Amino acid sequence: MNSTTSTRSGLLTLRRPARTRQRKGRTLKLLATASLLTLLAAQQPAAADGLPDTIERIKPSVVSIATHQPSRSPRAQYIATGFAVGDGTLVVTNHHVIPASLDHENREQLVVVSGEGRNTSLHSAEVVAHSANDDLALLRIAGDPLPPLQLGSSDAVREGEQLAFTGYPIGMVLGTYPATHRASVAARTPMAITARRSSELSEARIRQLRDGAPMVFQLDATAYPGNSGSPLYRIDSGQVVGVINQVFVQGGREAAVGHPSGISYAVPADRIRPLLANVRE
């Protein structure tokens, strides 16, 4: 038999041989260790999804969009975010942030600011393609090219998917320090938001509703003034699938900062490709 018997106080006890008990003890310890490691792996922080590594790759390609005037104080006024694509000399941003006019007499110009903090470089820029309907603009910068971001398929984005965007919120206050926020895709919705009152129906909004507004991503995410033009990208690969272009606010511009709604919108990145094709032709 593989066990021994003994009697004590009228009780029959079955005992395994000592060697068998030792083996069982080692097995239980190994199982307990494996279970503990599995539990710890499941409790790793959200950083385990690779976002910190992706941010490091993304940041050199993300830039500030500004106007620069030598006689002005401060010389640069930050208005939005952009990111490099194509050959690195092309930068995507929103059409609505581009100034309608510049004070050329006082040498005001549109610029792209690359780098971070005090280690920044100014690149003169010009609009080479745009789509007002898609709220996108493509700029060409002077100087050395920047590392371009890869465009992914926005058609493959699913509701509930977790993404991230990096940009310069409130650039005139916080400076050139890119910030990253997570975003959950809540819906695909028309870009034009239905007005609650007739006073909110501007000519542009009426035209959008009449012509059929393009579909955009509605995000559960907090974006701020200055985030316009930020790349919306996949956390694992860094592929850009959208461009942040507006937030839902109740009130004026100040409300977007003091009382953010947590609802933001992004133009699908597939709309960038026709602009790139026009520039290459």
TASUL-V808065 format. One record per run of one state. SS is the DSSP state (hx for helix, st for strand, lp for the rest). FROM is the first residue (numbers start at 1). TO is the last residue. Records with the same first field share a line. If there is no record, write none. Layout:
# TASUL-V808065
SS->FROM-TO  FROM-TO
This chain:
# TASUL-V808065
lp->1-2  9-10  17-17  43-45  50-50  60-61  69-75  86-89  94-94  98-103  107-108  117-118  132-135  142-150  152-153  157-161  168-170  175-178  191-197  201-202  212-214  221-230  235-239  248-252  259-262  269-269  281-281
st->3-8  11-16  62-68  76-85  90-93  109-116  119-131  136-141  151-151  162-167  179-190  215-220  231-234  240-247  263-268
hx->18-42  46-49  51-59  95-97  104-106  154-156  171-174  198-200  203-211  253-258  270-280
